[in-house]
Amino acid sequence: MSEKIRIGITGYGNLGKGAQSAIKQNDDMELVAVFTRRDPSSLDVGDPNVKVISLDDAEQYKDEIDVMLLCGGSAHDLPEQGPMLARHFNTVDSFDTHAKVNEYFDAIDAPAKEGGNTGIISIGWDPGYFSLNRLYGEATLPEGETYTFWGKGLSQGHSDAVRRVEGVKTGVQYTIPLEDAVNRVRAGENPSLETKEKHFRECYVVPEEGADKDAIEREIKTMPNYFADYETTVNFIDEDEMRKNHSNMPHGGFVIRSGKTGENTNQIMEYSLKLDSNPEFTSSVLVTYARACHRLNKAGDVGAKSMFDVAPGLLSPKSPSQLRKDLL
């Protein structure tokens, strides 16, 4: 076997831990180091062969890391860390603020090109695999409509945004599709649906002692890009209930393209995911695209990339001839 792809992980929350597990399932990769904003001596990653290093010292390790997986949050971590690290490393991240994807792409593109690196952004399942299926649907059935439904499930990005609201001790957010809307789409009605007609968002929040609950609820419900366009409920609970009922992170959803071909024949394309662990699946996609990122960079293809720019064959450890034989 050729030399293993050397992986670094920035951030060691749910996504970083999931990435560590996923790397172990890929024989052509090895985890070299975890980079953290915490005191490195306080972080146990359960593997004596993996270095734990301060994020401030990351640049010193650029010759030891082939691809850096950025496992921070989209609201605050990635906009700062992504451009900084893209100058020194090949990077893969899961930036998921849809409204700011082009802005973030540009922020990664310039430093990545300056450093001769490749940065693949917004990798996961949405944005990610769902994005690909929206593209396939629109390109294949140009006369039609695309519908994306999420949930029921716990959203990492939205939960992170909830937890950063002043006065919130901890919190989670569930995205729930509205059944009537789903049924109309699957029936081929091609309905025009506003954002609030497809989903609602349900938050469970443990407030800090003495926090202003009305202010917390108001800030969550009016948060742009996350909650402002949705019907949102905010439920205040205690820490025991949070641990008991909201510690798992399931998610999923489906993309449906409904369109006409020929003499007004209706066609429906549907792609779905049912995930027991949102972060573990997302981190598995990050690790998959680390392989592609490494290959693109070795071929001299530098700068920012999205999932749309990466050929599917680059994701697999199999050779092109093996893929044709086994999967085509």
Buried (B, 14 or more C-beta within 10 A) or exposed (E): EEEBBBBBBBBBBBBBBBBBBBBEEBEEBBBBBBBBBEEBEEEEBEEEEBBBBBBEEBEEBBEEBBBBBBBBBBBEBBBEBBBBBBBBBBBBBBBBBEEBBEEBBEBBBBBBBEBEBBBBBBBBBBBBBBBBBBBBBBEEBEEBBBBBBBBBBBBBBBBBBBBBBEBBBBBBBBBBBBEEBBEBBBEBEBBEBEEEBBBBBBBBBBBEEEBEEEEBBEBBBEBEBBBEEBBBBBEBBEEEEBEEEBEEBBBBBBBBBBBBEEEEEBBBBBBEBEBEBBBBBBBBBBBBBBBBBBBBBEEEBBBBBBBEEBEEBBBBEEEEEEBEEEEE
